[in-house]
Amino acid sequence: MSAPWPMVRLGDVLKRVKEAIRISDDCVYARITIRTNGRGIHIRNKVCGSDIGTKLQFVASQNQFLLSKIDALNGAFGILPEGCDQAVITGNFWAYSIDESLMERGFLECFTRLRHFVEECMHASEGTTNRRYLQEELFLKISIPLPPLGEQRRIVARIEEVATRVESVRRLQAEQVIDIQHTLNGMFSRLIEGAPLRPMSEIAPQVRRGVDIDPDGSYPELGIRSFGKGTFHKPALTALEIGDKRVFRIEPGDLVFSNVFAWEGAIAVVKPKDAGRVGSHRYITCLVSPQEALADFLCFYFLTPDGLEKIRAGSPGGAGRNRTLGLSALDRIEVPVPSLESQREFCKLMHLEKELRAARAATDLELGSMVPSVLSRAFRGEL
C-alpha cells in the first residue's frame, strides 16, 4: 500500500508472548473467542479446569494483540480488552506485546481493520482450501506504515470520531424504527378491540385465475418468503417445466398464502412490481373486497400472534410440508374488520414504518462504507 511514512515490518513492533500455564482441575478459567471480520475479542465461557482437556495452555494479558492462526485470513484478530485479561488460550491463538514506544495500539488496531491487512494475512497463510494456517514468519514480514506517534494519535482520534458519529446515527435510526413500531402495534390493538369479526369467505374470497399454457410461452413465477418477508421473483418457467401442473395468474393487491408455509408466515400482499407473474397450485389467492377491508390490513393481522394461531389451527399435520392450510379452513377464519377509514389511517402509518425501515437499510449500507473509506484515506495520508 502507498503511504507517506516509512514502512516497517510487524515483527519490528510485535513480540510473541508465550506465558505458559498448566491447567489445574480445581481452578476456574476464562476462555475467549476471537470473532471473524474484525468483530473483536470476547469471553466465550468460564469453565472448571477438570473440563479442559489440553492442560498446557497460555495466559493472554490485557492490551496484547491476539489472533487465531486458523482464522486470521477471515479477520480473527484484535486487541485483548480489559474484561478478557488473564484468559487462557491454546496454541492456536497467538499473543503479541506491542512496542508502544513505536506504535500506538489503537493505530495498530485501525490498520488491522483494513481490507489490505486481511489480504496480507491470506497471503501469509498456507495449506489446503479448508485448512490454511497463518505462517508466523510470513505474518511478521507484513509491512505497516509508521508515522510519528503524534500523527498516529491524530489518525486514531479522527477514525474514532467518524465511528462514533456512524454509531450515533445508527442508534437514532434504530430508536425511530422501534418508536414507530410501538405506535403501529398500539394503534392496531385499539382498532381491533371490539371490531366485528367476519369470515374470510365474505371479506376476501378465494380466486383462481387459470392460465392457458402456450407451448412456446414463458411464465415468470412469484414466490413468498416465510416470516412475513414479502414476495420475491423466481425464474420464468417454460411450458415444458410446468408440464401438467396448474399455474394461476396473480394480480397486484391480492392477498396470497403459501398453503404449505402459511403457518410460519408465508403470507403477503402482491405488489405492483409483481404484476404479470404466476403462482403455483400451492398458493391460495384471496381477492379482498375493497368495500370491506384493505389487503395490507388483513396481511398485518395474519402475521400477528393471534392471526398466525388461526392459520396454524387451519393447517393440520406435522412440521414442514405436512402442514397444509386447508381452503375451507381459510374461508372460515374470522378476522377483525374495523371501519375502512380507520384501516386506511393504519395502513398509512404502516407504509411510513416500511419506508423508514427501507431508509434505515439504505443509510446503514452507506454508513457501513464510511469507516472503511476513512481508514483507507488515513493510511494513504489523506486525512
Summary of the structure (lengths in Angstrom):
residues: 383
radius of gyration: 29.3
end to end distance: 15.9
largest distance: 78.5
contacts: 1126
relative contact order: 0.12
helix: 41%
strand: 25%
